[in-house]
């Protein structure tokens, strides 16, 4: 599917930024779920 490998190589910094953003979002979601679990005893 990569028709332009040069274009892909030029944007090597973009995937890392997206990965960092997604990782941070996942950590925030996990912390939020843990907070909800601690607030609501099952």
C-alpha positions in Angstrom: 0.0 0.0 0.0 3.0 2.3 0.3 3.1 3.9 -3.1 5.6 6.6 -2.1 8.3 5.2 0.3 10.2 8.5 0.1 7.1 10.4 1.5 6.9 7.8 4.3 10.6 8.2 5.2 10.2 11.9 5.2 7.5 11.7 7.9 9.3 9.3 10.3 8.8 11.9 13.1 5.1 11.9 12.8 4.4 8.3 13.8 6.5 8.8 17.0 4.6 11.9 18.0 1.3 10.0 17.4 2.5 7.0 19.4 3.5 9.3 22.3 0.1 11.0 22.2 -1.8 7.7 22.0 0.3 6.3 24.8 -0.4 9.3 27.0 -4.1 9.0 26.2 -4.1 5.3 27.1 -2.4 6.0 30.4 -4.9 8.7 31.2 -7.8 6.3 30.4 -6.3 3.6 32.6 -5.8 6.1 35.5 -9.4 7.3 35.0 -10.8 3.7 35.1 -8.7 3.0 38.2 -10.1 6.1 39.9 -13.7 5.0 39.0 -13.0 1.6 40.4 -11.7 2.9 43.7 -14.5 5.4 44.0 -17.2 2.8 43.3 -16.7 -0.4 45.5 -18.2 -3.4 43.8 
